[in-house]
Amino acid sequence: MTGVASVIAARKAAGSGALIGYLPAGFPDLRTSIEAAVAIAENGVDVIELGLPYSDPVMDGSVIQAATLQALNAGFRIRDGLDAVAEITSRVNVPVLVMTYWNPVVQYGVDRFADELLAAGGAGLITPDLIPDEARDWLAASERTGLDRVFLAAPSSTDARLAQAVASSRGFVYAVSTMGITGARSDVDSAAKTLVARLRAVGATSTCVGLGISTPEQVREVLQYADGAIVGSALVKALSDGGVPAVAATAARLATGCTLS
C-alpha cells in the first residue's frame, strides 16, 4: 500500500474518508503558495494536490485558470513546483501529489521529472489529460521510482476504460463527478455515486471524487459512498480573496464534513 493509499485507508478505518485539497503552486506567489499548502495540511486536509500551472488548462474552471495564469505571468517554472513540494513535505507529514497536464512533464523529461519529484518527497502524479494507453513512459518511470499514478475516470467511460484506469492507477482513482470543467457547484452530480459503484465493480479499492465539491455538506455526501473528496476551486478562491488565513479557515470548515457519524 502506497503513502496516499495508506492515508485514505486509515481515514476509512476511522469511519470517515479523506479530504484532498488542491492548490496551484506559485499562486499568488511561490512563497504564499507554500504557506497555503502547509496551512491546509494543518487544518484537516489529508492529501495535498499541488497543481503545476500550465498555459492550456483545458479541465480547469475560471477560478483556477485565473490563478495559474497569474503564476505563469510571474515566471513560474516546473523547478519552482518541485522546490515547493520539497519544502511542504519537510514541514508537514501529509502526502503531496502533483497535478499536472502531461506536456510539461514530457518537455522536462519523464525520468528526470520522476526522479526529482521523488527526491523532493512527492507522492506521485495526477495526470488529467493522460490515459493509460498513452502512458507507457510514465508507467515505467513510476514503477521504477514507486511514485503513485492517479488516472481519471468519467461518467462517460466504458466499463473497459474504467477497468483500465483502475488497473493502472496507484494511490486512488480520480472519479470526475460531472462532465465539464472544475468549479464549485451547488449540487454534486448524482452521476458521481453511480461512477464510484461502477469503479468498485471493476476492482477499485480506493476512489476519490472531484469537480464541484465546495461545502462541508458536499464532502459528507461524497464520503457516504467514496473514499475521498477532492476540493479545489473553493480553496483557491479563499486564498485569492483572503490569503493564507482564509484558506486555512476554509480547509478547517471543509474538514468538518469528514465526520460522518
Secondary structure as UniProt FT lines:
FT   HELIX           3..13
FT   TURN            14..15
FT   STRAND          18..24
FT   TURN            25..26
FT   HELIX           30..41
FT   TURN            42..44
FT   STRAND          47..51
FT   TURN            58..59
FT   HELIX           62..73
FT   TURN            74..75
FT   HELIX           78..91
FT   STRAND          96..99
FT   HELIX           102..108
FT   HELIX           110..119
FT   TURN            120..121
FT   STRAND          124..126
FT   TURN            128..129
FT   HELIX           132..134
FT   HELIX           136..145
FT   STRAND          148..150
FT   STRAND          152..153
FT   TURN            155..156
FT   HELIX           159..168
FT   STRAND          173..176
FT   HELIX           191..201
FT   TURN            202..203
FT   STRAND          207..210
FT   HELIX           216..223
FT   TURN            224..225
FT   STRAND          228..231
FT   HELIX           233..255
FT   HELIX           256..258
//
